[in-house]
Amino acid sequence: MVKLYCFDFDGTLTTKDTMFLFLKFYNKKQYYRQFLKFLPLFILLKMGLLKAEQVKESFIASLLKGESQEKLKHASEKFYELNAEIILRPNAKRFISQMHEEGHSGVIVSASLNIWLEPFARQLNLDLICTQAQFVDNKFSGKFSTPNCTQQEKVVRLKRYLDGKRFDRLIAFGDSSGDFPMLEYSNEGHYKYFH
């Protein structure tokens, strides 16, 4: 039986949200200034009065817009080196390792950006479906080139990924309401399995 394991990233494979961690790591001084500026929007977001995608895109743009692809790639590699051991859940790493030993495949399905997720996916030997950053002339435009990969969008992107591939069973892991559609779509859905 050929299985595909689908993992949400932030909170599922990690103990912390990597968006805030990476942005703080990239520009600590500017991060706190922007965070305070965006605080009222984060509060409205928590109250369900704003769309997550708009706030997320604006906040990320306030810190990374105009940065070169090369510089961001270098920063993400450094970020991985310094944080992977601290934030990746040990039981999740063991599970993924065993999954590979058994000959199955895995994919990260995350709302986080490819900018900082790529080193994690590569090192864990997992494919990556996530929100994509838009680069124009090798510089981050401050926009996303795909919809925010959460809720139903996770299923849309997963279906696109599965096109032409053959798996007997889909097994998904998540830890928030943004993962529910993916958990429901899969043959097996596990909530907070690695917690």
Residue frames as a rotation matrix with the C-alpha (Angstrom) as fourth column:
MET 1
0.572 0.820 0.000 0.00
0.820 -0.572 0.000 0.00
0.000 0.000 -1.000 0.00
VAL 2
-0.481 -0.734 0.480 1.44
0.738 -0.634 -0.230 3.35
0.473 0.244 0.847 -1.11
LYS 3
0.429 0.631 -0.646 0.73
0.889 -0.420 0.181 6.09
-0.158 -0.652 -0.741 1.43
LEU 4
-0.258 -0.451 0.854 1.09
0.421 -0.848 -0.321 9.87
0.869 0.277 0.409 1.26
TYR 5
0.035 0.171 -0.985 1.49
0.986 -0.166 0.006 11.67
-0.162 -0.971 -0.174 4.57
CYS 6
0.061 0.103 0.993 0.36
0.467 -0.882 0.062 15.32
0.882 0.460 -0.102 4.51
PHE 7
-0.134 -0.238 -0.962 1.73
0.990 -0.083 -0.118 17.51
-0.052 -0.968 0.246 7.29
ASP 8
0.884 0.220 0.413 0.68
0.174 -0.974 0.145 20.98
0.434 -0.056 -0.899 8.30
PHE 9
-0.031 -1.000 -0.005 3.86
0.444 -0.009 -0.896 22.74
0.896 -0.030 0.444 9.46
ASP 10
-0.623 -0.273 0.733 3.43
-0.372 -0.722 -0.584 25.48
0.688 -0.636 0.348 12.11
GLY 11
-0.112 0.556 0.824 2.22
-0.992 -0.017 -0.124 23.99
-0.055 -0.831 0.554 15.38
THR 12
0.898 0.427 -0.108 2.02
-0.438 0.892 -0.110 20.48
0.049 0.146 0.988 13.92
LEU 13
0.586 -0.772 -0.245 5.66
0.556 0.604 -0.571 19.70
0.589 0.199 0.783 13.14
THR 14
-0.485 -0.773 0.410 6.93
0.239 -0.568 -0.788 22.69
0.841 -0.284 0.460 15.14
THR 15
-0.222 0.364 -0.905 6.32
0.974 0.046 -0.220 24.07
-0.038 -0.930 -0.365 18.61
LYS 16
-0.277 0.050 -0.960 6.27
0.245 -0.962 -0.121 27.69
-0.929 -0.269 0.254 17.39
ASP 17
0.813 0.550 0.189 4.87
0.379 -0.254 -0.890 29.78
-0.442 0.795 -0.415 14.52
THR 18
-0.034 -0.959 0.282 7.74
0.891 0.099 0.444 30.23
-0.453 0.266 0.851 12.06
MET 19
0.383 0.189 0.904 6.44
0.713 -0.682 -0.160 33.38
0.587 0.706 -0.397 10.35
PHE 20
0.962 0.010 0.274 6.99
-0.154 -0.805 0.573 35.59
0.227 -0.593 -0.773 13.40
LEU 21
0.633 -0.767 0.108 10.22
0.286 0.361 0.888 33.76
-0.720 -0.531 0.447 14.28
PHE 22
0.063 -0.629 0.775 11.72
0.990 0.137 0.030 34.21
-0.125 0.766 0.631 10.81
LEU 23
0.528 0.194 0.827 10.70
0.463 -0.882 -0.088 37.86
0.712 0.429 -0.555 10.46
LYS 24
0.972 -0.212 0.098 12.17
-0.192 -0.486 0.853 38.67
-0.133 -0.848 -0.513 13.88
PHE 25
0.396 -0.856 0.331 15.33
0.554 0.511 0.657 36.74
-0.732 -0.077 0.677 12.97
TYR 26
0.215 -0.281 0.935 15.64
0.956 -0.132 -0.260 38.58
0.197 0.951 0.240 9.65
ASN 27
-0.428 -0.309 0.849 15.34
0.223 -0.947 -0.232 42.13
0.876 0.090 0.475 11.03
LYS 28
-0.312 0.270 -0.911 14.86
0.926 0.299 -0.229 42.27
0.211 -0.915 -0.343 14.79
LYS 29
-0.839 -0.097 -0.535 14.91
0.299 -0.905 -0.304 46.07
-0.454 -0.415 0.788 15.11
GLN 30
-0.808 0.536 -0.246 12.40
-0.537 -0.496 0.682 46.67
0.243 0.683 0.688 12.33
TYR 31
-0.568 0.582 -0.581 10.29
0.377 0.812 0.445 43.69
0.731 0.034 -0.681 13.45
TYR 32
-0.502 0.371 -0.781 9.27
0.831 -0.045 -0.555 45.22
-0.241 -0.928 -0.285 16.78
ARG 33
-0.818 0.172 -0.548 8.48
-0.221 -0.975 0.024 48.57
-0.530 0.141 0.836 15.16
GLN 34
-0.700 0.547 -0.459 6.25
-0.499 0.084 0.862 46.92
0.510 0.833 0.215 12.54
PHE 35
-0.613 0.467 -0.637 4.68
0.609 0.794 -0.005 44.54
0.504 -0.391 -0.771 15.04
LEU 36
-0.638 0.350 -0.686 3.49
0.482 -0.514 -0.710 47.47
-0.601 -0.783 0.160 17.17
LYS 37
-0.767 0.311 -0.560 2.17
-0.575 -0.721 0.387 49.22
-0.284 0.619 0.732 14.07
PHE 38
-0.563 0.517 -0.644 0.22
-0.373 0.536 0.757 46.09
0.737 0.667 -0.109 13.05
LEU 39
-0.992 0.097 -0.085 -1.00
0.121 0.488 -0.865 45.21
-0.042 -0.868 -0.495 16.57
PRO 40
-0.398 0.909 -0.122 -4.49
-0.606 -0.360 -0.709 46.77
-0.689 -0.208 0.694 16.09
LEU 41
0.000 0.364 -0.931 -4.88
-0.953 0.282 0.111 44.74
0.303 0.887 0.347 12.88
PHE 42
-0.765 -0.327 -0.554 -3.78
-0.163 0.932 -0.325 41.53
0.623 -0.158 -0.766 14.63
ILE 43
-0.856 0.502 0.119 -6.44
-0.113 0.043 -0.993 42.19
-0.504 -0.864 0.020 17.30
LEU 44
-0.043 0.863 -0.504 -9.16
-0.891 -0.261 -0.371 42.73
-0.451 0.433 0.780 14.64
LEU 45
-0.307 -0.196 -0.931 -7.95
-0.720 0.688 0.093 39.55
0.622 0.699 -0.352 12.96
LYS 46
-0.987 -0.096 -0.127 -8.33
0.020 0.718 -0.696 37.56
0.158 -0.690 -0.707 16.19
MET 47
-0.525 0.849 -0.059 -11.87
-0.282 -0.239 -0.929 38.97
-0.803 -0.471 0.365 16.49
GLY 48
-0.356 0.337 0.871 -12.63
0.740 0.671 0.043 37.70
-0.570 0.660 -0.489 12.97
LEU 49
0.551 0.613 -0.566 -13.16
0.226 -0.763 -0.606 41.19
-0.803 0.206 -0.559 11.57
LEU 50
0.264 -0.527 -0.808 -10.35
-0.874 -0.485 0.030 41.10
-0.407 0.698 -0.589 9.00
LYS 51
0.971 0.002 -0.240 -9.11
-0.137 0.823 -0.551 38.61
0.196 0.568 0.800 6.41
ALA 52
0.645 -0.752 0.133 -5.90
0.178 0.318 0.931 36.84
-0.743 -0.577 0.339 7.46
GLU 53
0.337 -0.536 0.774 -4.40
0.934 0.294 -0.203 36.91
-0.118 0.791 0.600 3.96
GLN 54
0.639 -0.034 0.768 -4.40
0.308 -0.904 -0.297 40.72
0.704 0.427 -0.567 3.67
VAL 55
0.894 -0.286 0.346 -2.89
-0.446 -0.479 0.756 41.33
-0.051 -0.830 -0.556 7.12
LYS 56
0.586 -0.679 0.442 -0.31
0.347 0.704 0.620 38.58
-0.732 -0.210 0.648 6.68
GLU 57
0.397 -0.406 0.823 0.76
0.896 -0.022 -0.443 39.83
0.198 0.913 0.356 3.24
SER 58
0.730 -0.059 0.680 1.05
-0.016 -0.998 -0.069 43.44
0.683 0.039 -0.730 4.44
PHE 59
0.868 -0.401 0.292 2.99
-0.351 -0.081 0.933 42.49
-0.350 -0.913 -0.211 7.58
ILE 60
0.435 -0.724 0.536 5.47
0.661 0.661 0.357 40.31
-0.612 0.199 0.765 5.68
ALA 61
0.463 -0.202 0.863 5.84
0.742 -0.445 -0.501 43.01
0.485 0.873 -0.056 2.99
SER 62
0.937 -0.058 0.343 6.60
-0.202 -0.894 0.400 45.63
0.284 -0.444 -0.850 5.66
LEU 63
0.578 -0.742 0.340 9.73
-0.372 0.132 0.919 43.65
-0.726 -0.658 -0.200 6.57
LEU 64
-0.058 -0.635 0.770 10.80
0.378 0.700 0.606 41.82
-0.924 0.326 0.199 3.41
LYS 65
0.848 0.459 0.264 9.59
0.400 -0.229 -0.887 43.80
-0.347 0.858 -0.378 0.39
GLY 66
0.840 -0.514 -0.175 12.43
-0.515 -0.650 -0.560 44.62
0.174 0.560 -0.810 -2.03
GLU 67
0.176 -0.802 0.570 14.82
-0.643 0.344 0.684 42.05
-0.745 -0.487 -0.455 -0.56
SER 68
-0.170 -0.315 -0.934 16.70
-0.954 0.289 0.076 39.92
0.246 0.904 -0.350 -3.08
GLN 69
0.790 0.494 -0.362 15.87
-0.457 0.869 0.189 36.25
0.408 0.016 0.913 -3.54
GLU 70
0.135 -0.862 -0.488 19.50
0.178 0.506 -0.844 35.35
0.975 0.027 0.222 -2.87
LYS 71
-0.649 -0.369 0.665 19.64
-0.486 -0.471 -0.736 37.28
0.585 -0.801 0.127 0.42
LEU 72
0.193 0.826 0.529 16.38
-0.979 0.130 0.154 35.73
0.059 -0.548 0.835 1.63
LYS 73
0.727 0.003 -0.687 17.55
-0.173 0.968 -0.180 32.24
0.665 0.250 0.704 0.61
HIS 74
-0.331 -0.933 -0.142 20.78
0.076 0.123 -0.989 32.71
0.941 -0.338 0.030 2.57
ALA 75
-0.540 0.196 0.819 18.82
-0.791 -0.451 -0.414 34.00
0.289 -0.871 0.398 5.61
SER 76
0.551 0.835 0.020 16.40
-0.803 0.523 0.286 31.06
0.228 -0.174 0.958 5.48
GLU 77
0.368 -0.525 -0.767 19.29
0.117 0.845 -0.522 28.55
0.922 0.103 0.373 5.45
LYS 78
-0.699 -0.656 0.284 20.79
-0.129 -0.276 -0.953 30.29
0.703 -0.703 0.108 8.50
PHE 79
-0.157 0.766 0.624 17.38
-0.966 -0.251 0.065 30.38
0.206 -0.592 0.779 10.17
TYR 80
0.710 0.389 -0.588 17.02
-0.356 0.918 0.176 26.62
0.608 0.084 0.790 9.64
GLU 81
-0.096 -0.873 -0.478 20.51
0.218 0.450 -0.866 25.92
0.971 -0.188 0.147 11.06
LEU 82
-0.825 -0.307 0.475 19.85
-0.298 -0.479 -0.826 27.94
0.481 -0.823 0.303 14.21
ASN 83
-0.377 0.790 0.484 16.23
-0.923 -0.278 -0.265 26.91
-0.075 -0.547 0.834 14.87
ALA 84
-0.013 0.447 -0.894 15.47
-0.586 0.721 0.369 23.44
0.810 0.529 0.253 13.50
GLU 85
-0.592 -0.315 -0.742 16.69
0.298 0.769 -0.565 21.55
0.748 -0.556 -0.362 16.57
ILE 86
-0.983 0.182 -0.005 14.79
-0.079 -0.449 -0.890 23.89
-0.164 -0.875 0.456 18.89
ILE 87
-0.436 0.881 -0.185 11.41
-0.813 -0.474 -0.338 24.12
-0.386 0.003 0.923 17.14
LEU 88
-0.196 0.386 -0.901 10.88
-0.654 0.634 0.413 20.78
0.731 0.670 0.129 15.36
ARG 89
0.499 0.455 0.738 8.99
-0.856 0.391 0.338 18.31
-0.135 -0.800 0.584 17.52
PRO 90
-0.534 -0.826 0.180 11.28
-0.792 0.563 0.235 15.27
-0.296 -0.017 -0.955 18.18
ASN 91
-0.310 0.477 0.822 8.41
0.081 0.875 -0.477 12.75
-0.947 -0.081 -0.310 17.86
ALA 92
0.768 0.540 -0.344 7.40
-0.250 -0.242 -0.937 14.32
-0.589 0.806 -0.051 14.51
LYS 93
0.122 -0.824 -0.553 10.99
-0.992 -0.122 -0.037 13.96
-0.037 0.553 -0.833 13.24
ARG 94
-0.682 -0.338 0.648 11.06
-0.423 0.906 0.027 10.32
-0.596 -0.256 -0.761 14.36
PHE 95
0.221 0.883 0.414 7.72
0.071 0.409 -0.910 9.68
-0.973 0.230 0.027 12.66
ILE 96
0.742 0.019 -0.670 8.93
-0.608 -0.403 -0.685 11.20
-0.282 0.915 -0.288 9.36
SER 97
-0.321 -0.942 -0.096 12.15
-0.936 0.300 0.185 9.20
-0.146 0.149 -0.978 9.52
GLN 98
-0.542 0.211 0.813 10.18
-0.081 0.950 -0.301 5.97
-0.836 -0.230 -0.498 10.05
MET 99
0.573 0.803 -0.162 7.81
-0.158 -0.086 -0.984 6.95
-0.804 0.589 0.077 7.22
HIS 100
0.356 -0.550 -0.755 10.79
-0.934 -0.231 -0.272 7.21
-0.025 0.802 -0.597 4.84
GLU 101
-0.650 -0.641 0.407 12.19
-0.666 0.739 0.100 3.87
-0.365 -0.206 -0.908 6.06
GLU 102
-0.209 0.687 0.696 8.86
0.147 0.726 -0.672 2.24
-0.967 -0.038 -0.253 5.22
GLY 103
-0.782 -0.261 0.566 9.06
0.564 0.091 0.821 3.69
-0.266 0.961 0.076 1.70
HIS 104
0.306 0.948 0.090 6.18
0.931 -0.279 -0.235 6.16
-0.198 0.156 -0.968 1.94
SER 105
-0.458 -0.406 0.791 6.07
0.639 -0.769 -0.025 9.79
0.618 0.494 0.611 0.74
GLY 106
0.038 0.448 -0.893 5.35
0.904 -0.397 -0.160 13.00
-0.426 -0.801 -0.420 2.60
VAL 107
-0.280 -0.066 0.958 4.42
0.617 -0.777 0.127 16.58
0.736 0.626 0.258 1.83
ILE 108
-0.695 0.094 -0.713 4.23
0.536 -0.593 -0.601 19.72
-0.479 -0.800 0.361 3.95
VAL 109
-0.147 0.710 0.688 0.97
0.749 -0.375 0.547 21.63
0.646 0.596 -0.477 3.30
SER 110
-0.252 -0.164 -0.954 1.36
0.899 -0.404 -0.168 25.03
-0.358 -0.900 0.249 4.95
ALA 111
0.819 0.546 0.176 0.11
0.573 -0.795 -0.198 28.61
0.032 0.263 -0.964 4.95
SER 112
0.404 -0.756 -0.516 3.66
0.097 -0.526 0.845 29.78
-0.910 -0.391 -0.139 5.69
LEU 113
0.761 -0.128 -0.636 5.85
-0.610 -0.473 -0.635 31.12
-0.219 0.872 -0.439 2.88
ASN 114
0.885 -0.466 -0.006 8.25
0.393 0.752 -0.530 29.12
0.251 0.467 0.848 0.75
ILE 115
0.476 -0.738 0.477 10.93
-0.473 -0.673 -0.569 31.71
0.741 0.045 -0.670 1.66
TRP 116
-0.216 -0.601 0.770 11.65
-0.970 0.043 -0.238 30.12
0.110 -0.798 -0.592 5.04
LEU 117
0.580 0.518 0.629 9.99
-0.616 0.784 -0.078 26.71
-0.534 -0.342 0.774 4.60
GLU 118
0.738 -0.224 -0.636 12.16
-0.516 0.420 -0.746 25.38
0.435 0.879 0.194 1.77
PRO 119
-0.361 -0.932 0.005 15.20
-0.729 0.279 -0.625 24.41
0.581 -0.230 -0.781 3.92
PHE 120
-0.319 0.321 0.892 12.91
-0.770 0.461 -0.441 22.53
-0.553 -0.827 0.101 6.36
ALA 121
0.745 0.665 -0.054 11.19
-0.548 0.563 -0.619 20.60
-0.381 0.490 0.784 3.55
ARG 122
0.449 -0.660 -0.602 14.52
-0.598 0.279 -0.752 19.75
0.664 0.697 -0.269 1.93
GLN 123
-0.548 -0.744 0.383 16.17
-0.766 0.262 -0.587 18.58
0.336 -0.615 -0.713 5.15
LEU 124
-0.232 0.558 0.797 13.12
-0.614 0.551 -0.565 16.50
-0.754 -0.621 0.215 6.13
ASN 125
-0.980 -0.196 0.042 13.00
-0.074 0.545 0.835 15.11
-0.187 0.815 -0.549 2.57
LEU 126
-0.169 0.982 0.080 9.38
0.634 0.171 -0.754 16.21
-0.755 -0.076 -0.651 2.13
ASP 127
-0.433 0.162 0.887 7.69
0.770 -0.446 0.457 17.87
0.470 0.880 0.069 -0.84
LEU 128
-0.739 0.082 -0.668 6.29
0.418 -0.722 -0.551 21.34
-0.527 -0.687 0.500 -0.21
ILE 129
-0.129 0.764 0.633 2.90
0.739 -0.352 0.575 22.91
0.662 0.541 -0.519 -0.86
CYS 130
-0.240 0.000 -0.971 2.67
0.847 -0.488 -0.210 26.39
-0.473 -0.873 0.117 0.66
THR 131
0.860 0.419 -0.293 1.93
0.276 -0.863 -0.424 30.06
-0.430 0.283 -0.857 0.12
GLN 132
0.138 -0.830 0.540 4.38
0.990 0.128 -0.057 31.28
-0.022 0.542 0.840 -2.53
ALA 133
0.150 -0.205 -0.967 6.17
0.234 -0.943 0.236 34.62
-0.960 -0.262 -0.094 -2.42
GLN 134
0.859 0.167 0.483 6.20
0.506 -0.143 -0.850 36.62
-0.073 0.975 -0.208 -5.65
PHE 135
-0.025 -0.924 -0.382 9.59
0.416 -0.357 0.836 37.69
-0.909 -0.138 0.393 -6.97
VAL 136
0.940 0.228 0.255 10.00
0.330 -0.412 -0.849 40.30
-0.089 0.882 -0.462 -9.70
ASP 137
0.546 -0.823 0.154 13.51
-0.277 -0.352 -0.894 40.75
0.790 0.445 -0.420 -11.12
ASN 138
-0.100 -0.584 -0.805 14.78
0.493 0.674 -0.550 38.53
0.864 -0.452 0.221 -8.27
LYS 139
-0.935 -0.123 0.333 13.33
-0.204 -0.581 -0.788 40.86
0.290 -0.804 0.518 -5.62
PHE 140
-0.598 0.751 -0.279 10.39
0.791 0.499 -0.353 40.11
-0.126 -0.432 -0.893 -3.32
SER 141
-0.554 0.445 0.703 7.46
0.284 -0.693 0.662 42.20
0.782 0.567 0.258 -4.54
GLY 142
-0.897 0.283 0.340 5.72
-0.431 -0.387 -0.815 42.09
-0.099 -0.877 0.469 -1.16
LYS 143
0.125 0.971 -0.204 2.88
-0.992 0.122 -0.026 40.07
0.000 0.205 0.979 -2.71
PHE 144
-0.225 -0.081 0.971 1.97
-0.224 0.974 0.030 36.38
-0.948 -0.211 -0.238 -2.75
SER 145
-0.701 -0.040 -0.712 1.95
-0.712 0.014 0.702 34.63
-0.018 0.999 -0.038 -6.13
THR 146
-0.606 0.583 -0.542 -0.62
0.307 0.799 0.517 32.08
0.734 0.147 -0.663 -4.84
PRO 147
0.424 0.762 0.489 -3.61
-0.359 -0.354 0.863 32.34
0.831 -0.542 0.124 -2.50
ASN 148
-0.275 -0.443 0.853 -2.84
-0.956 0.029 -0.293 31.90
0.105 -0.896 -0.431 1.21
CYS 149
-0.363 0.048 -0.931 -2.55
-0.304 0.938 0.167 28.10
0.881 0.343 -0.326 1.62
THR 150
-0.942 0.161 0.293 -5.05
-0.258 0.208 -0.944 27.53
-0.213 -0.965 -0.154 4.43
GLN 151
-0.133 0.973 0.190 -8.57
-0.537 0.091 -0.839 26.10
-0.833 -0.213 0.510 4.89
GLN 152
0.736 0.549 0.396 -10.08
0.027 0.560 -0.828 24.91
-0.677 0.620 0.397 1.57
GLU 153
0.652 -0.563 -0.509 -7.03
-0.751 -0.384 -0.537 26.15
0.107 0.732 -0.673 -0.37
LYS 154
-0.308 -0.756 0.577 -5.02
-0.779 0.549 0.303 23.32
-0.546 -0.356 -0.758 1.23
VAL 155
0.115 0.454 0.883 -7.36
0.166 0.868 -0.468 20.81
-0.979 0.200 0.024 -0.44
VAL 156
0.935 0.226 -0.273 -7.29
-0.187 -0.342 -0.921 22.67
-0.301 0.912 -0.278 -3.78
ARG 157
0.285 -0.923 -0.260 -3.48
-0.957 -0.259 -0.130 22.66
0.053 0.286 -0.957 -3.81
LEU 158
-0.333 -0.356 0.873 -3.28
-0.522 0.841 0.143 19.06
-0.785 -0.408 -0.466 -2.58
LYS 159
0.571 0.628 0.529 -5.58
0.152 0.552 -0.820 17.89
-0.806 0.549 0.220 -5.41
ARG 160
0.854 -0.321 -0.411 -3.36
-0.518 -0.439 -0.734 19.71
0.055 0.839 -0.541 -7.92
TYR 161
-0.122 -0.951 0.285 -0.27
-0.970 0.175 0.167 18.06
-0.209 -0.256 -0.944 -6.40
LEU 162
-0.187 0.130 0.974 -1.91
-0.253 0.951 -0.176 14.59
-0.949 -0.279 -0.145 -6.54
ASP 163
0.726 0.534 -0.434 -2.84
-0.515 0.005 -0.857 14.92
-0.456 0.845 0.279 -10.22
GLY 164
0.541 -0.495 -0.680 -1.08
-0.587 0.356 -0.727 12.11
0.602 0.792 -0.098 -12.09
LYS 165
-0.634 -0.726 0.267 0.31
-0.692 0.378 -0.615 10.54
0.345 -0.575 -0.742 -8.88
ARG 166
0.223 0.723 -0.653 -0.98
-0.225 0.690 0.688 7.30
0.948 -0.007 0.317 -7.38
PHE 167
-0.825 -0.371 0.426 -1.46
-0.495 0.113 -0.861 6.82
0.272 -0.922 -0.277 -3.67
ASP 168
-0.443 0.666 -0.600 -3.69
0.438 0.745 0.503 4.23
0.782 -0.040 -0.622 -1.98
ARG 169
0.420 0.565 -0.711 -4.11
0.883 -0.074 0.463 6.23
0.209 -0.822 -0.530 1.18
LEU 170
-0.121 -0.373 0.920 -3.84
0.069 -0.927 -0.367 9.88
0.990 0.019 0.138 2.29
ILE 171
0.313 0.138 -0.940 -3.01
0.923 0.189 0.335 10.50
0.223 -0.972 -0.068 5.94
ALA 172
0.071 -0.204 0.976 -3.09
0.205 -0.955 -0.214 14.11
0.976 0.215 -0.026 7.16
PHE 173
-0.090 -0.211 -0.973 -1.89
0.995 0.029 -0.098 15.86
0.049 -0.977 0.207 10.31
GLY 174
-0.141 0.061 0.988 -2.93
0.235 -0.968 0.093 19.30
0.962 0.245 0.122 11.54
ASP 175
-0.598 -0.134 -0.790 -3.36
0.794 0.036 -0.607 21.38
0.110 -0.990 0.085 14.67
SER 176
-0.771 0.347 -0.534 -5.78
-0.071 -0.880 -0.469 24.21
-0.633 -0.324 0.703 13.86
SER 177
0.237 0.968 0.081 -9.10
0.109 0.056 -0.993 25.02
-0.965 0.244 -0.092 12.17
GLY 178
0.225 -0.248 -0.942 -7.14
-0.870 -0.487 -0.079 25.98
-0.439 0.838 -0.325 9.03
ASP 179
-0.795 -0.593 -0.130 -6.29
-0.598 0.729 0.332 22.28
-0.102 0.342 -0.934 8.65
PHE 180
-0.257 0.759 0.598 -9.83
-0.330 0.513 -0.792 20.85
-0.909 -0.401 0.119 9.06
PRO 181
0.623 0.539 -0.567 -10.67
-0.710 0.086 -0.699 20.70
-0.328 0.838 0.437 5.32
MET 182
-0.120 -0.759 -0.639 -7.42
-0.847 0.414 -0.333 18.77
0.517 0.502 -0.693 4.63
LEU 183
-0.814 -0.151 0.561 -8.07
-0.499 0.676 -0.542 16.40
-0.297 -0.721 -0.626 7.57
GLU 184
0.096 0.956 0.279 -11.61
-0.416 0.293 -0.861 15.76
-0.904 -0.033 0.425 6.31
TYR 185
0.518 0.061 -0.853 -10.47
-0.855 0.016 -0.518 15.27
-0.018 0.998 0.060 2.70
SER 186
-0.472 -0.842 -0.260 -7.90
-0.819 0.528 -0.224 12.61
0.326 0.107 -0.939 3.67
ASN 187
0.052 0.427 -0.903 -8.59
-0.039 0.904 0.426 8.94
0.998 0.013 0.063 4.40
GLU 188
0.291 -0.050 -0.956 -7.22
0.929 0.256 0.269 9.53
0.231 -0.965 0.121 7.90
GLY 189
0.243 -0.202 0.949 -7.04
-0.027 -0.979 -0.202 12.89
0.970 0.023 -0.243 9.68
HIS 190
0.128 -0.285 -0.950 -5.03
0.938 0.346 0.023 13.33
0.322 -0.894 0.311 12.88
TYR 191
0.601 0.186 0.777 -5.45
0.013 -0.975 0.223 16.43
0.799 -0.124 -0.588 15.04
LYS 192
0.431 -0.540 0.723 -2.56
-0.872 -0.456 0.179 17.48
0.233 -0.707 -0.667 17.33
TYR 193
0.901 -0.031 -0.432 -1.07
0.007 0.998 -0.059 14.01
0.433 0.050 0.900 16.88
PHE 194
0.081 -0.978 -0.194 2.50
0.541 0.207 -0.815 15.04
0.837 -0.039 0.545 17.74
HIS 195
0.150 0.005 0.989 1.59
-0.549 -0.831 0.088 17.26
0.822 -0.556 -0.122 20.74
